[in-house]
Amino acid sequence: MKKARKTALVFAACCLLLTSCGASGETMASDSDGKYYYADVYADMEAPMEMEAVTDKVTTSSTAKGESVTAENDLSNRKLIRNANLNVETKAYDDFIAALDKQIATHGGYVQNGETNGSAERGNRWSSYTIRVPENRYTAFLSTVSALGNVTYRSESVQDVTMEYTDVEARIRALETEHATLLSILEKCENLDDVITVQSRVTEVQYQLDSYKSRMRRYDDLISYCTVYLTVDEVEKVTVPPAELTIGERIAEDLKENCEDIADDAGDFAVWFVSSLPYFAIWIVVIGGMVLVGRILWKRSERKLTERNRKRAETADDKHNEEK
């Protein structure tokens, strides 16, 4: 009887907790064993929207009255994840990298990933960076880096995770409330079965709580620090958009590039030919030796054939003389 009362007490407390969680806006469900769990309400992520779609003001038109109503959209309360992709060309690669490092430090950012390849002697170095900068210095950092070289590609995106962020906050509050209630119930349990049941649920709630807090920290990191994917190419001359050139200038530019390519190819061939002379000498010696050996063998074979024909002729003459 005492066990039944305690079980009823645990069940009543769980029902009260579920009622309070439902009032707070959380969606809950139960499985066949009577255990409660939180059902997913929103998807993990929404598709990123273009930066131009996020504006400080939203204008709506009233077709009935023909009036325009402008409403303020306070972006400071939105949870936005900002990303940018930037490709930059530079003729002064070392100076650009030094200036880039200085700007990253000035804007309070850091390099999350970096990769460098190519040769300084050939002038074909390139670098790829994943840079994290504070959200309030994001725009200034992009403008500064863009001014350091010739930008050949730039794209920006904004991902609004306000609903997901709010949902995670609500789930954390509900789970913390449930966790505290379960701990108070656990202190009053005297039966071993009740202790095991409540402790099992405490473990499940703690696991879910840790998972949502980890997700919250991930959101906070992506929101507070924007991500910039930067590629830097070392070039001999920067790319000029065709739209900025006239037809004559484009023809002259292409002709100049073709002549430079021919000169570069001729220089590369000359370098290759001269540097390969030792190999040519080795192959000449090998091929010459093979030709010499072949000629010796051919002459020896020719002498043997001549000797064989001579003997056949002598034998034929002897037989002819005997027949006479």
C-alpha positions as CSV (number, residue, x, y, z in Angstrom):
1,M,0.0,0.0,0.0
2,K,2.8,2.3,0.9
3,K,4.6,1.5,-2.4
4,A,1.4,2.3,-4.3
5,R,1.1,5.7,-2.6
6,K,4.7,6.6,-3.5
7,T,4.2,5.5,-7.1
8,A,1.1,7.7,-7.3
9,L,3.0,10.6,-5.8
10,V,5.7,10.2,-8.5
11,F,3.1,10.0,-11.3
12,A,1.2,13.0,-10.0
13,A,4.5,15.1,-9.8
14,C,5.3,14.1,-13.4
15,C,1.9,15.0,-14.6
16,L,2.2,18.4,-12.9
17,L,5.6,18.9,-14.5
18,L,4.2,18.0,-17.9
19,T,1.3,20.4,-17.5
20,S,3.7,23.2,-16.7
21,C,6.0,22.4,-19.7
22,G,2.9,22.4,-22.0
23,A,2.0,25.8,-20.7
24,S,5.5,27.1,-21.5
25,G,5.0,26.3,-25.1
26,E,7.0,23.0,-25.3
27,T,5.6,20.2,-27.4
28,M,5.8,16.8,-25.6
29,A,4.8,13.2,-26.4
30,S,4.8,9.9,-24.7
31,D,5.9,6.4,-25.8
32,S,4.4,3.1,-25.0
33,D,6.3,2.8,-21.6
34,G,4.8,6.0,-20.3
35,K,8.1,7.9,-20.5
36,Y,7.8,11.5,-21.8
37,Y,10.1,13.1,-24.4
38,Y,10.2,16.4,-26.3
39,A,9.1,16.2,-29.9
40,D,11.0,18.3,-32.5
41,V,9.0,21.4,-33.5
42,Y,11.4,23.0,-35.9
43,A,14.0,21.8,-38.3
44,D,17.7,22.1,-37.4
45,M,18.4,24.9,-39.9
46,E,16.7,27.1,-42.3
47,A,18.0,27.8,-45.8
48,P,20.3,30.8,-45.9
49,M,18.8,33.9,-47.3
50,E,20.7,36.5,-49.3
51,M,22.0,39.5,-47.5
52,E,20.0,41.9,-49.6
53,A,16.8,40.3,-48.3
54,V,17.5,41.5,-44.7
55,T,16.6,45.2,-44.5
56,D,16.2,47.6,-41.7
57,K,12.7,48.5,-42.9
58,V,9.8,46.5,-44.2
59,T,7.4,48.3,-46.5
60,T,3.9,46.9,-47.1
61,S,1.2,48.3,-49.5
62,S,-2.5,48.5,-48.8
63,T,-4.4,47.8,-51.9
64,A,-7.7,48.8,-50.3
65,K,-6.6,52.3,-49.3
66,G,-3.7,52.7,-51.7
67,E,-1.5,53.7,-48.7
68,S,2.1,52.7,-48.0
69,V,3.0,51.6,-44.4
70,T,6.5,51.4,-43.2
71,A,7.4,49.3,-40.2
72,E,10.7,49.2,-38.4
73,N,12.4,45.8,-38.3
74,D,14.8,45.7,-35.3
75,L,17.6,43.4,-36.5
76,S,19.4,43.7,-33.1
77,N,16.9,41.2,-31.7
78,R,17.4,38.7,-34.6
79,K,19.9,35.8,-34.3
80,L,21.8,36.1,-37.6
81,I,24.7,34.0,-38.8
82,R,26.8,35.9,-41.4
83,N,29.2,34.3,-43.8
84,A,31.3,35.7,-46.7
85,N,33.4,34.4,-49.6
86,L,36.1,36.6,-51.0
87,N,38.7,36.0,-53.8
88,V,41.5,38.5,-54.1
89,E,44.4,39.0,-56.5
90,T,47.6,40.8,-55.6
91,K,50.9,41.5,-57.3
92,A,52.6,42.1,-53.9
93,Y,51.8,38.8,-52.1
94,D,54.1,39.2,-49.1
95,D,52.9,42.7,-48.4
96,F,49.3,41.6,-48.7
97,I,49.7,38.7,-46.2
98,A,51.4,41.0,-43.8
99,A,48.7,43.6,-44.1
100,L,46.0,40.9,-43.8
101,D,47.5,39.6,-40.5
102,K,47.6,43.1,-39.1
103,Q,43.9,43.7,-40.0
104,I,42.8,40.4,-38.5
105,A,44.5,41.4,-35.2
106,T,43.2,45.0,-35.4
107,H,39.6,43.8,-35.8
108,G,39.8,41.3,-33.0
109,G,39.6,38.2,-35.3
110,Y,41.6,35.0,-35.7
111,V,42.5,32.5,-38.4
112,Q,40.6,29.3,-37.9
113,N,42.2,27.4,-40.8
114,G,44.9,28.4,-43.3
115,E,46.7,26.8,-46.2
116,T,49.5,28.2,-48.5
117,N,50.9,26.7,-51.7
118,G,53.0,27.6,-54.7
119,S,56.5,29.0,-55.2
120,A,57.8,32.5,-54.6
121,E,60.3,32.1,-57.4
122,R,57.6,31.3,-59.9
123,G,55.2,33.9,-58.6
124,N,52.3,31.5,-58.4
125,R,51.6,31.4,-54.6
126,W,48.1,31.2,-53.3
127,S,46.5,31.0,-49.8
128,S,43.2,29.9,-48.5
129,Y,41.9,31.1,-45.1
130,T,38.9,30.6,-42.8
131,I,38.8,33.8,-40.7
132,R,36.5,34.5,-37.8
133,V,35.8,38.1,-36.9
134,P,33.5,39.7,-34.3
135,E,30.0,40.5,-35.7
136,N,30.3,44.2,-35.0
137,R,33.6,44.4,-37.0
138,Y,32.5,42.2,-39.9
139,T,31.5,44.9,-42.4
140,A,34.6,47.0,-41.6
141,F,36.9,44.0,-42.0
142,L,35.5,43.0,-45.4
143,S,35.9,46.6,-46.6
144,T,39.5,46.8,-45.4
145,V,40.5,43.5,-46.9
146,S,38.8,44.3,-50.2
147,A,40.9,47.5,-50.5
148,L,44.1,45.6,-50.1
149,G,43.9,43.8,-53.5
150,N,41.8,43.3,-56.6
151,V,38.6,41.5,-55.7
152,T,37.5,39.0,-58.4
153,Y,34.7,37.4,-56.5
154,R,32.6,38.3,-53.4
155,S,29.4,36.8,-51.9
156,E,27.7,37.2,-48.6
157,S,24.9,35.3,-46.9
158,V,22.8,35.7,-43.8
159,Q,21.2,32.8,-42.0
160,D,18.3,33.7,-39.6
161,V,18.2,31.2,-36.7
162,T,16.0,33.3,-34.4
163,M,13.2,30.7,-34.2
164,E,15.6,27.8,-33.6
165,Y,17.5,29.8,-31.0
166,T,14.3,30.7,-29.1
167,D,13.1,27.1,-29.3
168,V,16.4,25.8,-27.8
169,E,16.2,28.4,-25.0
170,A,12.6,27.2,-24.2
171,R,13.6,23.6,-24.2
172,I,16.6,24.3,-21.9
173,R,14.3,26.1,-19.4
174,A,11.7,23.3,-19.5
175,L,14.4,20.6,-19.0
176,E,16.0,22.6,-16.1
177,T,12.6,22.8,-14.4
178,E,12.0,19.1,-14.9
179,H,15.5,18.3,-13.7
180,A,15.1,20.3,-10.5
181,T,11.7,18.7,-9.8
182,L,13.0,15.2,-10.4
183,L,15.9,15.8,-7.9
184,S,13.4,17.0,-5.3
185,I,11.3,13.9,-5.9
186,L,14.4,11.7,-5.7
187,E,15.2,13.0,-2.3
188,K,11.8,11.9,-1.0
189,C,11.9,8.4,-2.5
190,E,12.4,5.6,-0.1
191,N,11.6,2.6,-2.3
192,L,14.4,1.2,-4.4
193,D,12.2,0.8,-7.5
194,D,11.1,4.4,-7.2
195,V,14.7,5.6,-6.9
196,I,15.7,3.6,-10.0
197,T,12.8,5.0,-12.0
198,V,13.3,8.6,-11.1
199,Q,17.1,8.4,-11.4
200,S,16.7,6.9,-14.9
201,R,14.6,9.9,-15.9
202,V,17.1,12.3,-14.3
203,T,19.8,10.8,-16.5
204,E,17.7,11.2,-19.6
205,V,16.9,14.8,-18.8
206,Q,20.5,15.6,-18.1
207,Y,21.6,14.1,-21.4
208,Q,19.0,16.2,-23.3
209,L,20.0,19.3,-21.3
210,D,23.7,18.9,-22.2
211,S,22.8,18.4,-25.8
212,Y,20.7,21.5,-26.1
213,K,23.3,23.6,-24.2
214,S,26.0,22.4,-26.6
215,R,23.7,23.5,-29.5
216,M,23.2,26.9,-27.8
217,R,26.9,27.4,-27.5
218,R,27.4,26.6,-31.1
219,Y,24.7,29.1,-32.2
220,D,26.3,31.8,-29.9
221,D,29.7,31.2,-31.5
222,L,28.5,31.4,-35.1
223,I,26.4,34.5,-34.3
224,S,29.0,36.5,-32.3
225,Y,31.8,35.6,-34.7
226,C,31.2,35.9,-38.5
227,T,33.0,33.6,-40.9
228,V,35.0,34.9,-43.9
229,Y,36.4,32.4,-46.4
230,L,39.3,34.2,-48.1
231,T,41.4,33.1,-51.1
232,V,44.5,35.1,-52.1
233,D,46.2,34.6,-55.5
234,E,49.6,36.0,-56.4
235,V,49.5,37.3,-60.0
236,E,51.8,39.2,-62.3
237,K,49.0,41.5,-63.4
238,V,45.5,41.9,-62.0
239,T,42.3,40.9,-63.8
240,V,40.5,43.8,-65.5
241,P,36.7,43.2,-66.1
242,P,36.0,43.2,-69.9
243,A,33.1,45.6,-69.4
244,E,35.6,48.3,-68.4
245,L,37.6,48.0,-71.7
246,T,36.7,49.1,-75.2
247,I,36.9,46.7,-78.2
248,G,40.3,48.1,-79.3
249,E,41.7,47.8,-75.8
250,R,40.4,44.3,-75.5
251,I,42.0,43.3,-78.8
252,A,45.3,44.9,-77.8
253,E,45.1,43.3,-74.4
254,D,44.5,39.8,-75.8
255,L,47.2,40.2,-78.4
256,K,49.6,41.3,-75.7
257,E,48.7,38.3,-73.5
258,N,49.2,35.9,-76.4
259,C,52.6,37.4,-77.2
260,E,53.6,37.1,-73.6
261,D,52.4,33.5,-73.5
262,I,54.5,32.6,-76.6
263,A,57.5,34.3,-75.0
264,D,56.9,32.4,-71.7
265,D,56.6,29.1,-73.6
266,A,59.8,29.8,-75.6
267,G,61.6,30.6,-72.4
268,D,60.3,27.5,-70.7
269,F,61.4,25.4,-73.7
270,A,64.9,26.9,-73.7
271,V,65.2,26.2,-70.0
272,W,64.0,22.7,-70.4
273,F,66.3,22.0,-73.3
274,V,69.5,23.3,-71.7
275,S,68.7,21.6,-68.4
276,S,68.1,18.3,-70.2
277,L,71.4,18.3,-72.1
278,P,73.0,15.8,-69.7
279,Y,70.2,13.4,-70.4
280,F,70.6,13.9,-74.1
281,A,74.3,13.1,-73.8
282,I,73.5,9.9,-72.0
283,W,71.0,8.9,-74.5
284,I,73.4,9.7,-77.4
285,V,76.0,7.5,-75.9
286,V,73.5,4.7,-75.3
287,I,72.0,4.9,-78.8
288,G,75.5,5.2,-80.4
289,G,76.6,2.1,-78.6
290,M,73.6,0.2,-79.7
291,V,74.1,1.3,-83.3
292,L,77.8,0.3,-83.1
293,V,77.0,-3.1,-81.7
294,G,74.3,-3.6,-84.3
295,R,76.7,-2.8,-87.2
296,I,79.3,-5.2,-85.8
297,L,76.8,-8.0,-85.6
298,W,75.4,-7.1,-89.1
299,K,78.9,-7.2,-90.7
300,R,79.7,-10.5,-88.9
301,S,76.5,-12.0,-90.2
302,E,77.3,-10.7,-93.7
303,R,80.7,-12.3,-93.6
304,K,79.3,-15.6,-92.5
305,L,76.7,-15.5,-95.3
306,T,79.4,-14.7,-97.9
307,E,81.5,-17.6,-96.6
308,R,78.6,-19.9,-96.7
309,N,77.7,-18.9,-100.3
310,R,81.4,-19.3,-101.4
311,K,81.5,-22.9,-99.9
312,R,78.3,-23.8,-101.7
313,A,79.7,-22.5,-105.0
314,E,82.9,-24.5,-104.6
315,T,80.9,-27.6,-103.7
316,A,78.8,-27.1,-106.8
317,D,81.9,-26.7,-109.0
318,D,83.5,-29.9,-107.6
319,K,80.3,-31.9,-108.3
320,H,80.2,-30.5,-111.8
321,N,83.8,-31.5,-112.5
322,E,83.2,-35.0,-111.2
323,E,80.3,-35.5,-113.5
324,K,82.5,-34.6,-116.5
